[in-house]
Amino acid sequence: QLQASGGGLVKTGGSVKLSCAVRGMIWDDYVIGWFRQAPGKQREGISCMGVDSWNTEYYISDKERFIIARDDAKMTVYLHVNSLKPEDTAVYYCAGLIRCTSNSAEARKWGRGTLVTVSS
């Protein structure tokens, strides 16, 4: 399935590298998207990368702080988040999708999520 990791407590201005390992699924059957859900808020789409790395989309407003990447040999998709702000505090999820979209309702598979807490 999908195994998200890499979260933790980070100071404002710091960076985090989140990983989404794909296990027990056919790597090319899905595109992988990253979402997050802050306390009291709806889940929002951050980014998505298709089977072809050129098919990359960002949905978040300040997308310049986010970088999605994939390692086919490790069957892992990464999300780098830079210049972290307290409002980035959320549970970050990866999801398996049929197509790149920011709509979490279209996710076919979800990872368990990893918590990122940004201290001020």
Buried (B, 14 or more C-beta within 10 A) or exposed (E): EBBBBBBEEBEEEEEBEBBBBBEEBEEEEBBBBBBBBBEEEEBBBBBBBBEEEEEBBBBBEEEEBBBBBBEEEEBBBBBBBEEBEEEBBBBBBBBBBEEBBBEBEBBEBBBEBBEBBBEE
